[in-house]
Amino acid sequence: MTASTRPALVDGLQPIADRYDLLLCDVWGVLHNGIKAYEPASEALTRFREGGGRVVLVSNAPRPGTSVGIQLDGFGVPRTAYDSIVTSGDLTRLSIEERLGQVVHHIGPPRDMPIYDGLDIRFGGIGEADYVVCSGFTNDEKETVEDYRARLEAMLARRLLMVCANPDLIVERGNVIVPCAGTLALAYEEMGGDVYYAGKPHAPIYECAIAVAARLSGRDIPKDRVLAIGDAIRTDIAGAAGYGIDSLLIARGIHAEELKAHQGPLVSQHVQDWVDLQPVKPQAITDALSWAA
């Protein structure tokens, strides 16, 4: 990447907002940190919508969008900040609906069970399962991949498909980094297992989100008028690049330590040197999502 094509450091969303009609905005790490909402982020999205734009929240949460909306209400994220929510949980549910009548083995905490609500599902152990849905670690504060190694080996022996309901590897919860379902899916894939990733960075979730926005707008929205916002190179930025849309990287997220975002204002040269080492690049970078600095 040459100096002329390096991402711009921008002071909030306002300097680039008029280039876009639709924002596909990440949730965790951008709108909240798993404990509290970031009010300037909600304000920025609200102002974008007040200017005529659409906002679809695109999350790798392994729960339906309706469930995530209720969670956002609890955090204090106002409904004025977005038009709709599309999650990897929604796409996981579609995958489950395609397999009704088959036995599923679930890996993940009880809080993710809403993805099965209202469906006639038969759960079973690995020995009788037709496929596996992985939504995360049962206890993501204590467990590691090694705690699941024997289960993954048993799945591999039966050549079971794993549907990964959250492709994120890690997420920031407050000031703590915890592993996500993507970590288990990656381990299974490296062992030779077959994995279907329901969310970012894979194309189906972007197709779904843009289709939702088009229905709400009553017209198609061209890709060059769509901006993805997120804090993760591997999912948010890589997904946008792979789908052919622009992206805005939020520095004060899971890459905050690498970007030294918690040490004061972003240092342009340090940020650009870091970006040069990444496999994909955003079009712009900002410290934290806000309308203007």
N, C-alpha and C positions, 0 to 999 in steps of 0.2 A: 504494500500500500504506500503510495507516494504521499508527500506532504500535502499535495493539492487535493487528494482524495481522503485524507484523514478525517475522522468524524469531528464535527464542530462541538466545542464546549458551549452550551447554551445556558442562560440564566432563566430556567423555567420553560414552560410550554408555550407561552405567548409568542416568542420570536419565530416559531415555526408553525403555529396553529393554523394559519390561513392556507397552508399548503395541503391540508387534509380535510376530508369530509367524515372520516370514520377513524376512531381510535379503538384498537384492540388492546385493552389494558390488563396486565397481570394484576393479581390481587395481593397475595402474600409477599411482603417485601416492598410493595409499592403503596398499597392503600393501608396496610397494617402490618404489624410484626408478630402477630399471633397473640398479642396481649392488648394492644391499644391501636386505635386508628391514627393515621397521619392526617390531621385536618387540612393542611395545605394541599394535599393530593386530592382530597374530595372537592375542595374549592376549585382546583384547576379543572377537573373534569366537569363540574357543574357549569363553570363559565364557558367551557368549550361547547356544551350542549345549549346554553343560552344563546350562543352565537350561531346556532343552526346545525351544529355537528351531532353525530351519533357516537355513543360510547357503548361498546359491548365488552364486558369483563370476561376475560379468557383465562381460566384457572386450571391448574393440574390437580385441583382438589378431587379426591376420590369419592365425592358425594354429588348428588344432583344440584343443579344451579339453584333450585328453590331452597334447598337446605343451606347453601352457601349464603343466599340472600338473608335468611334469618340470622345466620351467624354475623353477617355484616351489620345488621340492625343492632345486635348486641354490642358490637365494637363501637357503634356510633357513626358508621358510614351512612350518609343520607341517601335516600333513593333518588334524589335529584342528581347524583353523580353518575348515573348509568341508566341505559335503556333496557339492557338485558344481561343475562349471565349464561355463559356456555362453559361447561366443565368437562374434564376428562371423565368424571363420574357419569355425566350424561352419555358420553360415547361408550363407556363401559356398559351402561345399562342397555344400550342398543345392541351391543355384542352379546349380552346375556339373553336378550329377547330373541336373538337369532338361534339360540341354543336351548330354548325351552324344551323340556323333556329329557335333557341330559343332566347328569349329576355333576354338581360343582363343589369343589373344595375351596374354601375361603381362607386366605391368609391376611390377617389385619385386625385392627381393634374394633370393638363393638360399635364405636361411634360412626363407622363407615357402612353399617348395614342398611341405611336408607336406600342404597342403590338397588336393593332387591324389593323395596316396598311395593306391594300390590301384584307381584309376580308369583306364579305358581312354580316355586323352586324346590328342588330336592338337593339337600346338602349331604355330603358324604366324605369319608376319609380318602386319602390318596389312593388306597387300594381299589376303591370302587369308582373314583371320580373319572369323568370324561374330560374335564379341563379344570383349570385353577384360576381363580381371580385373586390377585394380590393387590391390596389397597395400602399396605404398609406394614410396619413392625407392630406387634401387639403392644410392646413397651419400647417406644423409640428413644427413651432416655437411658435405657440400660442395655438393650440387646444390640448385637452385631450380626453380620452375615453368618458368622460361625455358629451362632445359635440355631440357624436354619439349615445348615449344611446337609444334615442327614435327610431332612425333608426334601430339599432340592434334589438330592441324589435319588431318592425314591421316586420323585416326579420324573426325573430324567430316564430312569429305568423303564418307566411306562410311556415315555415319549409324550407327556402331557403338554398341551399348550398352556402357557401362562398369559392371561390377560392382565396387563399392568395398568391399574387404575390411576396411577400417579407416576409419570415418568421422571419426576424430579429425583435427583440423587440426594440432595440435602435441602433443608430449609432453615431459616433463622427464626427461632422462637424466643422473643425477647432478645437477650444477648447470648443465647445458646444455639449452637448449630446441631440439628438432629437429622438422622437419616430418614429417607422416604422410600416408598415402594420401588422406585427406580434403581436403588442400590441392590435390592434383592433380584430384580429383573435382570440387571446387568450381570450379576454373579451367575444366574441361571443360564443366560445367553453365553457367557464365557465357558460354561461347562458343556455347551452344545445344545442347550434347550431352545425351544421355539417360543418366542415372545411376541405378542401383539401389544404395542404401546398406544393407549387410547388418547393421549394428549400431546402437548407440545414436546418436541419440535416437529411432530409429524403433521402432514397436510390435512387430514380429515377434520381436525378441530378448527382450523382456519377456514376451511370451506363452509363448515357449519355456522361459524360466527358471522362470516360475511353474508351468508344467505339470510340469517336472522336480521341483520341490519338492512339488507335490501328489501325484505318484506316490510319492515317498519317504515322505511323511507319511500316505498312505492316505486323504487327504481334501482337499477344496477349501480354498484359503486366500483369504479375502476381501481385496479390495484395501485396505481400511482397516486391515488387519493386516500390510501389507507396507511396508518402508522401504528406499528406494534410498540407497546411500552412494557418494559420489564427489567428485572435486575439480574438475570442469569444469561451468561453467554451461551451455555450449552442448550438451553431450551428456548428462551424468549428471542434471543438474537439469532441463533442458528435457525430456529423455526421460521422467523420472518424472512431471513435470507433465502432459505430453501423454497419458500412460497412465493418469493419475488416481491415483497413489500418492504418499505422502509421501517427502521426501528430506532427507538430512543432508549438508551441504556441508563438505568438509574444506578448511580454509583454507590449510594448509601443502602446497599442490600447485601447479598451474600458475597459480593466481591469487595466489600467496603475495606477490609483489611489490606487486600492487595493494592487497592487504589488509594489507600491512606485517607479514606473519606472521613474517618472519625478524628483525624488529627488537625482538622481545619479546612479552609477552602481548598478545592482541588487544584493541584499543581499541574499546569498544562503539559509540560514536558514529561512528567512522570506518567500521567494518564496516557499520553500518546505512545510512549515507549511500551507501556503495558498492552495497549491495544494492538501494537505491531506484532506482538507475540501470539495473539489470539487467532484461531482458525477462521473466524468470521468477525466482521466489523459492523457496528451500528453506524447509522448516518449521523447521529448526534448523541451527546452524553450530557446529563445534568446531574447535579449533586443528589437532590431528592425531588420528587415530583411536586411542583408548585406552578402557579400561573406565571409569576415573575419573582425574581430574587428580591 
